[in-house]
Amino acid sequence: MEIFRIFYTYLLWIMTILGVIVFIMLQFVTPAYGMTYNNRWGVSIRSNKAWLIMEAPVFIAMLIMFIVSMFYGHGFNWVSFTMFIFFELHYLQRSFIFPSLMRGTSMMPISIMITGIVFNTFNALMQGGWLFYLSPDDYYPISWLWSPQFIIGTIIFFLGMTINMHADRIIRKLRKDKNDNNYYIPYGWPFKKVSSANYFGEILEWIGFAILCWSVAGLVFVIWSFANIVPRSKAVYERYTQFFGEEFTKLNRYKIFPYIY
């Protein structure tokens, strides 16, 4: 366990530093998927398959870590189990439900998919490693479930999940059928103030998760979410502007954070 603790500490530092580097890189490089897709990133596959392959590993890895912890970790704890369920709820939707509902025949480069697999696997190690193995034995007493950080974090987490899923549904419903590859301007809540409401919801989710867990691992995940999603929202905003011009810009929407950015 001590070896794992040392590895885990280095992992947190490396992932934090890489998150900062990724944020800087994405100011100059736009990953080619969704609205910004191009064929310069190598061989591609259908986006719905790529999302499944990319997101499922974190769901599976977290589940394995939870099961193994029953024998070699902390054992069953109602608080960490609740956090585990929250985490898995997101990735159940993102890994298996979201791809099955996608419309259109958009593509994703395999290189981006592999990058996502690597990050998701390490993220499972960060979150599961803390919750099931390395957090102090008395860190999550049952009273944690009615502590201010858990209540506030849970509210933010599920608010973010609601915004994320509802925004995705609005975007998906804009397409007429599974063969429609056109892009459209989304309207209504939660798009009234931001162009990337789905990304705004996802960042809220992980801020909430970091608060309700009150862990460094959760904070590192927020850093990565910010590093990846905020530049992405800028690229999406620019693509909306390119596609729709004044029809979009006259809406005066922010990129991702209402009244901020």
Secondary structure, 3 states (H helix, E strand, C coil): CHHHHHHHHHHHHHHHHHHHHHHHHCCCCCCCCHHHCCHHHCCEEEHHHHHHHHHHHHHHHHHHHHHHHHHHCCCCCHHHHHHHHHHHHHHHHHHHHHHHHCCCCCEEEHHHHHHHHHHHHHHHHHHHHHHHHHCCCCCCCHHHHHCHHHHHHHHHHHHHHHHHHHHHHHHHHHCCCCCCCCCCCCCCCCCCCECCHHHHHHHHHHHHHHHHHCCHHHHHHHHHHHHHHHHHHHHHHHHHHHHHCHHHHCCCCECCCCCCC
